[in-house]
């Protein structure tokens, strides 16, 4: 299979189950909603070292938010509900509650609930108050600029993490241009994030290492500078590889995001589109590239 002359390798991306939370962050204007969301989703590229994977899903107009103010949707992914509770309490407490004019609300409405606002309320030192609206409890915590409104409970749902594809290109310039175009198109699909910097990964990894205690290491088979020193998966003429990792609320949205991204990545200078997997041993979800591209 070729798209615009770019080979689509007959392989699959291997993904695994995760827990997801959807947080709607609002503020007096879009700028401050974005600042709070960006801060709360910082240092969240990989659960390997960050505890969670997080990113901004979309911007919401005032008519689509609970309090009628500009909003930003942030998605958080962890491996368990316990980890999610820990991450949301620290990130919403330290990054959203501290941000001027901010408020935050549950965006999922699923049955599994974590008491996040119900614990952050104690910062109010006894002066906090609550209100029940259509079965949802909200806390109003006094702040020096007014008050911080936060929903008592936030939902979690089953999700999918680790969708991915590789861009193998003749030059770094070509790889980066293709990856940037792919991420720009992929961000238009709701319900997904690309958690790495700018949505792009240079440090693709494999399980295991020659060093004791190092559980993951660089994916040596795709590193062009050592292709003559180890087993390599790089075809002749490929001198740069970039990866895009996708976390989504379900399988369908990851498939669609992969399709959109690959179409945009098939540019001049790109030789092949591939994907990362561990032979099906890592996770139950398999996203076959050729099937997705149909």
C-alpha positions as CSV (number, residue, x, y, z in Angstrom):
1,X,0.0,0.0,0.0
2,X,1.2,3.5,-0.9
3,X,-0.2,6.9,-0.3
4,X,1.3,9.8,-2.3
5,X,4.2,7.5,-2.9
6,X,4.8,6.7,0.8
7,X,4.8,3.0,1.8
8,X,2.3,2.0,4.5
9,X,4.0,-0.9,6.2
10,X,1.9,-4.0,6.9
11,X,2.1,-3.7,10.7
12,X,0.1,-2.6,13.7
13,X,0.3,-0.2,16.6
14,X,-0.1,-2.0,19.9
15,X,-2.1,-0.1,22.6
16,X,-3.2,-0.9,26.1
17,X,-6.1,-0.1,28.5
18,X,-6.1,3.0,30.6
19,X,-8.5,5.1,32.7
20,X,-9.5,8.6,31.5
21,X,-10.9,11.7,33.0
22,X,-12.3,14.7,31.1
23,X,-12.0,18.1,32.9
24,X,-13.6,21.3,31.7
25,X,-11.6,24.3,32.9
26,X,-13.2,27.7,32.6
27,X,-12.0,31.2,33.3
28,X,-12.9,34.9,32.7
29,X,-11.5,34.5,29.1
30,X,-10.0,31.9,26.8
31,X,-6.4,33.0,27.6
32,X,-6.7,32.3,31.3
33,X,-8.6,29.0,30.7
34,X,-5.8,27.9,28.4
35,X,-3.1,28.9,30.9
36,X,-4.7,26.8,33.7
37,X,-5.2,23.8,31.3
38,X,-1.7,24.0,30.0
39,X,-0.2,24.2,33.5
40,X,-2.4,21.3,34.7
41,X,-1.3,19.0,31.8
42,X,2.4,19.9,32.1
43,X,5.0,17.1,32.6
44,X,2.5,14.5,31.5
45,X,4.0,12.9,28.4
46,X,4.3,9.3,29.6
47,X,3.1,7.2,32.6
48,X,6.6,5.7,32.6
49,X,8.0,8.8,34.3
50,X,5.3,11.3,34.8
51,X,2.5,9.4,36.6
52,X,-0.1,10.3,33.9
53,X,-0.5,11.3,30.3
54,X,-2.4,14.5,29.7
55,X,-3.1,17.1,27.2
56,X,-5.6,19.6,25.8
57,X,-8.5,18.2,23.8
58,X,-10.4,21.3,22.6
59,X,-11.5,24.8,23.3
60,X,-15.1,25.4,24.2
61,X,-17.2,28.5,23.6
62,X,-19.1,29.9,26.6
63,X,-22.4,28.4,25.5
64,X,-20.9,24.9,25.8
65,X,-19.5,25.2,29.4
66,X,-21.3,24.7,32.7
67,X,-20.9,28.3,33.9
68,X,-21.2,30.2,30.5
69,X,-17.6,31.2,30.4
70,X,-14.8,30.4,27.9
71,X,-13.4,26.9,28.5
72,X,-10.8,24.4,27.7
73,X,-11.2,20.6,27.8
74,X,-8.2,18.7,29.3
75,X,-7.9,14.9,29.1
76,X,-6.0,12.8,31.7
77,X,-5.0,9.2,31.3
78,X,-3.6,6.8,34.0
79,X,-3.4,3.1,34.6
80,X,-5.8,3.0,37.5
81,X,-8.5,5.0,39.3
82,X,-6.3,5.3,42.3
83,X,-3.6,7.0,40.3
84,X,-6.2,9.2,38.6
85,X,-7.4,10.5,42.0
86,X,-3.9,11.3,43.0
87,X,-3.1,13.1,39.8
88,X,-6.3,15.1,39.6
89,X,-6.1,16.3,43.2
90,X,-2.5,17.5,42.8
91,X,-2.9,18.9,39.3
92,X,-6.2,20.6,39.8
93,X,-5.3,21.8,43.2
94,X,-1.8,23.1,42.3
95,X,-2.5,24.3,38.8
96,X,-6.2,25.2,38.3
97,X,-7.2,26.4,41.8
98,X,-4.1,28.6,41.8
99,X,-4.9,30.2,38.4
100,X,-6.8,33.5,38.4
101,X,-10.6,33.3,37.8
102,X,-10.5,29.5,37.2
103,X,-13.2,26.9,37.8
104,X,-13.3,23.2,36.8
105,X,-16.0,20.7,36.1
106,X,-16.5,17.0,35.2
107,X,-16.8,16.5,31.5
108,X,-17.7,12.8,31.3
109,X,-20.6,12.0,33.6
110,X,-19.8,8.3,33.9
111,X,-20.8,6.1,36.8
112,X,-17.4,5.8,38.4
113,X,-16.7,8.9,40.4
114,X,-13.7,10.2,42.3
115,X,-14.2,12.8,45.0
116,X,-11.8,15.5,43.8
117,X,-13.6,18.8,44.6
118,X,-14.8,17.2,47.8
119,X,-11.2,17.0,49.0
120,X,-10.0,20.3,47.5
121,X,-12.7,22.1,49.4
122,X,-10.8,21.8,52.7
123,X,-8.5,24.5,51.4
124,X,-11.3,26.8,52.3
125,X,-10.6,26.3,56.0
126,X,-14.2,26.0,56.9
127,X,-15.5,28.9,54.9
128,X,-16.3,26.8,51.8
129,X,-19.9,26.3,50.7
130,X,-21.7,23.9,48.4
131,X,-24.6,23.9,46.1
132,X,-26.5,21.0,44.6
133,X,-27.7,21.6,41.0
134,X,-29.6,18.8,39.1
135,X,-27.9,16.1,41.2
136,X,-24.4,17.5,40.8
137,X,-22.7,19.1,43.9
138,X,-20.3,22.1,43.4
139,X,-18.0,23.6,46.0
140,X,-17.3,27.3,46.3
141,X,-13.9,27.8,47.9
142,X,-13.0,31.4,48.9
143,X,-10.0,32.8,47.1
144,X,-8.2,36.2,47.2
145,X,-9.7,37.1,43.8
146,X,-13.2,35.8,44.7
147,X,-13.9,32.1,44.7
148,X,-12.9,28.8,43.1
149,X,-15.8,26.7,41.9
150,X,-15.1,23.0,41.5
151,X,-17.3,20.0,41.0
152,X,-17.3,17.6,44.0
153,X,-16.8,14.5,41.9
154,X,-15.0,13.7,38.6
155,X,-15.8,10.7,36.4
156,X,-13.4,8.2,35.1
157,X,-14.0,5.8,32.2
158,X,-12.1,3.0,30.4
159,X,-9.9,4.4,27.6
160,X,-7.0,3.4,25.3
161,X,-3.4,4.6,25.4
162,X,-0.4,4.0,23.3
163,X,-1.8,4.2,19.8
164,X,1.0,5.3,17.5
165,X,2.7,5.5,14.1
166,X,6.2,6.2,12.9
167,X,7.3,8.6,10.2
168,X,10.4,7.4,8.4
169,X,11.9,10.1,6.3
170,X,15.0,10.9,4.2
171,X,15.9,13.9,6.3
172,X,15.0,15.4,9.7
173,X,13.5,18.4,8.0
174,X,11.1,16.1,6.0
175,X,10.2,14.1,9.1
176,X,9.5,17.1,11.3
177,X,7.4,18.8,8.6
178,X,5.3,15.7,8.1
179,X,4.9,15.2,11.8
180,X,3.8,18.8,12.4
181,X,1.3,18.5,9.6
182,X,0.0,15.2,11.0
183,X,-0.5,16.6,14.6
184,X,-2.2,19.7,13.3
185,X,-4.8,17.6,11.5
186,X,-5.1,15.1,14.4
187,X,-5.9,17.8,16.9
188,X,-9.1,18.5,15.1
189,X,-10.5,15.1,16.1
190,X,-12.2,15.3,19.5
191,X,-11.6,12.8,22.3
192,X,-7.8,12.3,21.8
193,X,-4.5,13.8,22.9
194,X,-1.0,13.5,21.6
195,X,0.8,13.8,25.0
196,X,4.4,14.4,24.0
197,X,5.9,17.8,23.3
198,X,4.1,19.3,20.3
199,X,2.5,15.9,19.9
200,X,5.8,14.4,18.6
201,X,8.2,11.9,20.1
202,X,11.9,11.6,19.1
203,X,12.7,9.2,21.9
204,X,10.7,6.1,20.8
205,X,11.3,3.3,23.4
206,X,11.5,-0.4,23.7
207,X,10.9,-2.6,26.7
208,X,14.1,-3.6,28.6
209,X,17.7,-2.4,28.7
210,X,21.2,-3.7,29.1
211,X,21.4,-1.8,32.4
212,X,19.9,-3.3,35.6
213,X,16.9,-1.3,36.9
214,X,16.3,0.4,33.5
215,X,13.0,-0.9,32.4
216,X,12.8,0.9,29.1
217,X,15.4,2.2,26.6
218,X,15.7,3.8,23.2
219,X,14.2,1.9,20.3
220,X,17.6,1.1,18.8
221,X,16.2,-0.5,15.7
222,X,14.9,2.9,14.5
223,X,18.0,5.0,15.4
224,X,19.8,6.0,12.2
225,X,23.1,6.9,13.8
226,X,23.7,3.3,15.1
227,X,22.2,1.4,12.2
228,X,25.6,-0.3,11.5
229,X,26.1,-1.3,15.1
230,X,22.8,-3.1,15.9
231,X,19.8,-4.7,14.2
232,X,18.0,-2.0,12.2
233,X,14.5,-1.7,10.8
234,X,15.4,1.3,8.7
235,X,15.3,1.0,4.9
236,X,18.0,2.5,2.8
237,X,17.7,6.3,2.5
238,X,16.0,6.8,5.9
239,X,17.9,9.2,8.1
240,X,15.3,10.4,10.6
241,X,12.3,8.9,12.4
242,X,9.7,10.6,14.5
243,X,6.8,9.0,16.4
244,X,3.3,10.2,17.2
245,X,1.6,8.7,20.3
246,X,-2.2,8.8,20.7
247,X,-4.3,8.4,23.8
248,X,-8.1,8.3,23.2
249,X,-11.4,7.8,24.9
250,X,-12.1,4.7,22.8
251,X,-10.7,2.6,19.9
252,X,-12.8,4.3,17.2
253,X,-11.4,7.7,17.9
254,X,-7.8,6.5,17.9
255,X,-8.4,4.7,14.5
256,X,-9.8,7.9,13.0
257,X,-7.0,10.1,14.5
258,X,-4.4,7.6,13.1
259,X,-6.1,7.7,9.7
260,X,-6.1,11.5,9.6
261,X,-2.6,11.8,10.8
262,X,-1.1,9.3,8.3
263,X,-2.9,11.0,5.4
264,X,-1.3,14.3,6.4
265,X,2.1,12.8,7.0
266,X,2.5,11.3,3.5
267,X,4.5,14.2,2.2
268,X,7.6,14.5,-0.1
269,X,10.7,13.1,1.7
270,X,8.8,10.6,3.7
271,X,9.7,7.0,2.8
272,X,7.6,4.8,5.0
273,X,4.9,4.9,7.7
274,X,5.3,2.2,10.3
275,X,4.2,1.6,13.9
276,X,5.4,0.3,17.3
277,X,4.4,-3.0,18.7
278,X,5.7,-5.8,20.9
279,X,4.1,-8.7,19.0
280,X,0.9,-8.3,20.9
281,X,2.4,-8.9,24.3
282,X,2.0,-5.4,25.7
283,X,-1.7,-4.6,25.3
284,X,-4.9,-6.0,23.8
285,X,-5.6,-3.3,21.3
286,X,-4.1,-3.5,17.8
287,X,-4.4,-0.8,15.2
288,X,-3.5,-2.3,11.8
289,X,-2.3,0.5,9.6
290,X,-3.4,-0.8,6.3
291,X,-6.8,-1.7,7.6
292,X,-7.2,1.8,9.0
293,X,-6.2,3.4,5.8
294,X,-8.6,1.0,4.0
